[in-house]
Amino acid sequence: MNDYHVLFIDEVGDWKEPLYIIGGLIFNLCDFWEITTEIRKAKKEILGKNPYEEFKWNKFTDVANGKIENISKENAKKYMEISANIIKNKSEVFLSAVVELEKVILWDKWKNSKQKKAKAENKKKLENWIREKCMESLIERYQYWLKEKNDLGLIIIDRYQGEEKYAKFEKEHIGILTSLIYDGNKYRENFCNIFPPLFANSEFCALFDINDYGLGAFSYVIKQLYKKNKIPNYFETTLKLYQLVLDKVRKSKDGKMWGYGLIDIPKDVEPSLRNVINEDMLYSVIKE
């Protein structure tokens, strides 16, 4: 009998930063309700928050930096430890596409556009290009992983936009994902282990918070490595989550991550991102 899995996809970054990161964790669908119940209970009992309310990675860092006063650092850390244990014990694999924006031709066009209309048009082209390239890479690796296990999988995407943009956002994603999952022949699927994607409001799906913690910590460390910044030792929780996520990255039989669970975009540029942040560098943070 096939197992059913779910890949959560979210984004980290903005167009002013050097890296834009899209990805997420894969969970077994059977664990969905157990994890949801556990994290909602922790929100209520430890953080004193509405269990259905979001508590994203940036909120945790705000507490750690003393910007939110109604939640103690101790309680935030205790809550994050529960979340870290969920990632450690319940998540199965991590997939991520990392875009080096400065090497994307469309990014350069957007940045150097002088007219407002041209800048908006180039930004839209950039968003669509990144979305398509990242989704293509993530779906492909997800399919490979599911096929290896002979299992089936869902994709759930965080809407992460204002309510009035939901329909437009989903239409754009559906168009891209449909063209990727199907090869143009509606009677034959390219990725036969994957169901059509779903869209969810992150506040109604506790697993988006868990995914956000893993993706947020991973993205923070990756960006510091790219900038060649030393990561402060006091970011204990960040480093712990990063290590957990790194352990979950899909790897080749000989342990390689780039090209398997981590995808560098664009391709065919020198030096490639996988050479700028090689695997020794990814592990060096843990060894320090």
C-alpha positions as CSV (number, residue, x, y, z in Angstrom):
1,M,0.0,0.0,0.0
2,N,1.3,3.5,-0.9
3,D,2.1,6.1,1.7
4,Y,1.0,9.6,1.1
5,H,3.3,12.6,1.7
6,V,3.0,16.4,1.6
7,L,5.6,18.9,0.5
8,F,5.1,22.4,1.9
9,I,6.4,25.2,-0.3
10,D,7.2,28.7,0.9
11,E,9.6,31.5,-0.1
12,V,12.2,33.5,1.8
13,G,13.9,36.7,0.5
14,D,13.3,39.9,-1.4
15,W,14.6,41.3,-4.6
16,K,17.2,43.5,-2.8
17,E,19.0,40.5,-1.3
18,P,21.5,38.4,-3.2
19,L,19.7,35.1,-2.7
20,Y,16.0,34.1,-3.1
21,I,15.1,30.8,-1.6
22,I,12.0,28.6,-2.3
23,G,11.5,25.2,-0.7
24,G,10.2,23.2,2.2
25,L,9.9,20.1,4.2
26,I,8.1,16.8,3.3
27,F,5.9,15.1,5.9
28,N,4.0,11.9,6.0
29,L,0.3,12.8,5.6
30,C,-0.5,10.4,8.4
31,D,1.2,12.7,10.9
32,F,-0.6,15.8,9.8
33,W,-3.2,15.9,12.5
34,E,-0.9,14.8,15.3
35,I,1.6,17.6,14.5
36,T,-1.2,20.2,14.1
37,T,-2.6,19.3,17.5
38,E,0.8,19.4,19.2
39,I,1.8,22.8,17.8
40,R,-1.5,24.4,18.5
41,K,-1.4,23.2,22.1
42,A,2.1,24.6,22.4
43,K,1.1,28.0,21.1
44,K,-1.8,28.2,23.6
45,E,0.0,26.8,26.7
46,I,3.5,28.1,26.2
47,L,3.2,31.3,24.1
48,G,-0.3,32.2,25.4
49,K,-1.5,32.8,21.9
50,N,-4.5,31.9,19.9
51,P,-3.7,28.3,18.7
52,Y,-4.9,29.2,15.2
53,E,-2.8,32.3,14.9
54,E,0.5,32.3,13.0
55,F,3.8,32.5,14.8
56,K,6.3,32.6,12.0
57,W,10.1,32.6,12.1
58,N,10.4,36.4,12.0
59,K,8.2,36.6,15.2
60,F,10.5,34.2,17.0
61,T,13.6,36.3,16.0
62,D,11.7,39.4,17.2
63,V,11.2,37.8,20.6
64,A,14.9,36.8,20.7
65,N,15.9,40.4,19.9
66,G,13.6,41.8,22.6
67,K,11.1,43.4,20.1
68,I,8.1,41.5,21.4
69,E,7.5,42.0,25.2
70,N,4.4,39.9,25.9
71,I,6.3,36.6,25.2
72,S,9.4,35.7,27.2
73,K,12.6,34.5,25.5
74,E,12.5,31.4,27.7
75,N,8.9,30.5,26.5
76,A,9.8,31.2,22.9
77,K,12.8,29.0,23.2
78,K,10.8,26.2,24.8
79,Y,8.2,26.5,22.0
80,M,10.9,26.4,19.4
81,E,12.4,23.2,21.0
82,I,9.1,21.5,20.5
83,S,9.0,22.6,16.9
84,A,12.6,21.4,16.4
85,N,11.7,18.0,17.7
86,I,8.9,17.8,15.2
87,I,11.3,18.6,12.4
88,K,13.7,16.0,13.7
89,N,11.2,13.2,14.3
90,K,8.4,13.8,11.8
91,S,9.8,15.5,8.7
92,E,11.3,13.2,6.1
93,V,13.1,15.3,3.5
94,F,14.0,18.9,2.8
95,L,14.1,20.4,-0.7
96,S,15.2,23.9,-1.7
97,A,15.9,25.9,-4.8
98,V,18.4,28.8,-4.2
99,V,18.4,31.6,-6.7
100,E,21.5,33.8,-7.1
101,L,19.7,36.9,-8.2
102,E,22.7,38.9,-9.4
103,K,23.4,36.3,-12.0
104,V,19.8,36.3,-13.4
105,I,19.6,38.5,-16.5
106,L,16.0,39.6,-15.7
107,W,17.1,40.7,-12.2
108,D,19.6,43.0,-13.8
109,K,17.0,44.4,-16.2
110,W,14.6,45.0,-13.3
111,K,17.2,46.7,-11.1
112,N,18.4,49.0,-13.9
113,S,14.9,49.9,-15.2
114,K,14.4,53.7,-15.0
115,Q,10.7,54.0,-16.0
116,K,8.1,52.9,-13.5
117,K,6.1,50.9,-16.0
118,A,9.2,49.1,-17.4
119,K,10.4,48.3,-13.8
120,A,7.0,46.8,-12.9
121,E,6.9,44.7,-16.1
122,N,10.5,43.5,-15.6
123,K,9.7,42.6,-12.0
124,K,6.7,40.5,-13.1
125,K,8.8,38.7,-15.7
126,L,11.5,38.1,-13.0
127,E,8.9,36.7,-10.5
128,N,7.4,34.4,-13.2
129,W,10.8,33.2,-14.3
130,I,12.0,32.4,-10.8
131,R,8.7,30.8,-9.9
132,E,8.8,28.5,-12.9
133,K,12.5,27.5,-12.6
134,C,12.2,26.8,-8.8
135,M,8.9,24.9,-9.1
136,E,10.2,22.9,-12.0
137,S,13.3,21.9,-9.9
138,L,11.4,21.2,-6.7
139,I,8.7,19.1,-8.4
140,E,11.2,17.1,-10.3
141,R,13.2,16.2,-7.1
142,Y,10.0,15.5,-5.3
143,Q,8.9,13.1,-8.0
144,Y,12.3,11.3,-8.0
145,W,12.0,10.9,-4.2
146,L,8.4,9.6,-4.3
147,K,9.2,7.2,-7.2
148,E,12.1,5.8,-5.2
149,K,9.7,5.1,-2.3
150,N,6.9,4.1,-4.6
151,D,4.6,6.5,-2.8
152,L,2.3,9.4,-3.6
153,G,2.5,13.0,-2.7
154,L,0.7,16.3,-2.4
155,I,2.1,19.8,-2.7
156,I,0.7,22.6,-0.5
157,I,1.6,26.2,-1.2
158,D,1.4,29.1,1.2
159,R,-0.7,31.8,-0.5
160,Y,1.2,34.5,1.5
161,Q,-0.5,37.4,-0.3
162,G,-3.4,39.7,0.4
163,E,-6.9,38.2,0.2
164,E,-7.8,40.2,-3.0
165,K,-4.8,38.5,-4.7
166,Y,-5.6,34.9,-3.9
167,A,-7.4,34.1,-7.2
168,K,-4.7,35.7,-9.3
169,F,-1.9,34.1,-7.3
170,E,-3.4,30.6,-7.6
171,K,-4.2,31.0,-11.3
172,E,-0.6,31.9,-12.0
173,H,0.7,29.0,-9.9
174,I,-1.8,26.5,-11.4
175,G,-0.7,27.4,-14.9
176,I,2.9,26.9,-14.1
177,L,2.4,23.7,-12.1
178,T,0.0,22.2,-14.6
179,S,2.5,22.7,-17.4
180,L,5.2,21.1,-15.3
181,I,3.2,18.1,-14.1
182,Y,1.7,17.4,-17.5
183,D,3.7,17.2,-20.7
184,G,1.1,18.8,-23.0
185,N,-0.8,15.6,-23.4
186,K,-3.7,15.7,-21.0
187,Y,-3.9,11.9,-21.0
188,R,-0.4,11.3,-19.8
189,E,1.3,12.6,-16.7
190,N,5.0,13.4,-16.4
191,F,5.0,13.1,-12.7
192,C,2.5,10.4,-12.0
193,N,3.3,10.2,-8.2
194,I,2.2,13.8,-7.6
195,F,-1.4,15.0,-7.1
196,P,-2.4,18.5,-8.3
197,P,-1.3,21.2,-5.8
198,L,-3.4,22.7,-3.0
199,F,-3.3,26.3,-1.6
200,A,-3.8,27.2,2.0
201,N,-3.8,30.2,4.3
202,S,-0.8,29.7,6.6
203,E,-2.8,30.6,9.7
204,F,-5.0,27.6,9.1
205,C,-2.2,25.2,8.6
206,A,0.1,24.7,11.6
207,L,2.6,22.8,9.5
208,F,3.4,26.0,7.6
209,D,4.8,27.4,10.8
210,I,7.0,24.3,11.3
211,N,8.1,24.6,7.7
212,D,8.8,28.3,8.1
213,Y,11.1,27.7,11.1
214,G,13.2,25.1,9.2
215,L,13.3,27.2,5.9
216,G,13.9,30.4,7.9
217,A,16.9,29.1,9.8
218,F,18.3,27.4,6.7
219,S,18.0,30.5,4.6
220,Y,19.6,32.7,7.3
221,V,22.7,30.5,7.5
222,I,22.9,30.2,3.7
223,K,22.8,33.9,3.2
224,Q,25.5,34.5,5.9
225,L,27.7,31.9,4.2
226,Y,27.2,33.6,0.8
227,K,28.1,37.0,2.3
228,K,31.0,35.3,4.2
229,N,29.7,36.6,7.5
230,K,30.5,34.7,10.7
231,I,27.3,33.5,12.4
232,P,27.0,34.6,16.0
233,N,27.4,31.8,18.5
234,Y,24.3,33.1,20.5
235,F,22.0,32.1,17.6
236,E,21.8,28.7,19.2
237,T,18.3,27.9,18.1
238,T,19.0,29.0,14.5
239,L,22.0,26.7,14.3
240,K,20.1,23.8,15.8
241,L,17.3,24.2,13.3
242,Y,19.8,24.6,10.5
243,Q,21.6,21.4,11.5
244,L,18.3,19.5,11.6
245,V,17.3,20.7,8.2
246,L,20.7,20.0,6.7
247,D,20.3,16.4,7.9
248,K,17.0,16.2,6.1
249,V,18.2,17.5,2.7
250,R,17.7,14.9,0.0
251,K,21.1,13.5,-0.8
252,S,22.7,11.2,-3.4
253,K,24.0,7.7,-2.4
254,D,27.4,9.2,-1.8
255,G,26.0,12.1,0.3
256,K,26.0,14.9,-2.2
257,M,23.3,17.6,-1.6
258,W,23.7,20.1,-4.5
259,G,21.7,18.9,-7.5
260,Y,19.7,16.4,-5.3
261,G,18.0,18.3,-2.5
262,L,19.5,21.7,-3.1
263,I,19.2,23.2,-6.5
264,D,21.3,26.2,-7.5
265,I,19.7,28.6,-10.0
266,P,20.7,29.8,-12.6
267,K,22.7,27.0,-14.1
268,D,25.7,27.3,-16.5
269,V,27.2,30.3,-14.7
270,E,30.7,30.7,-13.3
271,P,31.3,30.3,-10.5
272,S,28.1,28.3,-9.8
273,L,26.5,28.7,-6.4
274,R,27.4,25.2,-5.4
275,N,31.1,26.2,-5.8
276,V,30.6,29.5,-3.9
277,I,28.9,27.7,-1.0
278,N,30.3,24.2,-1.3
279,E,29.2,21.3,0.9
280,D,32.2,21.6,3.2
281,M,31.0,25.2,3.9
282,L,27.5,24.0,4.6
283,Y,28.8,21.6,7.2
284,S,31.4,24.0,8.6
285,V,28.8,25.9,10.5
286,I,27.9,22.8,12.5
287,K,31.5,22.0,13.3
288,E,32.3,25.4,14.7
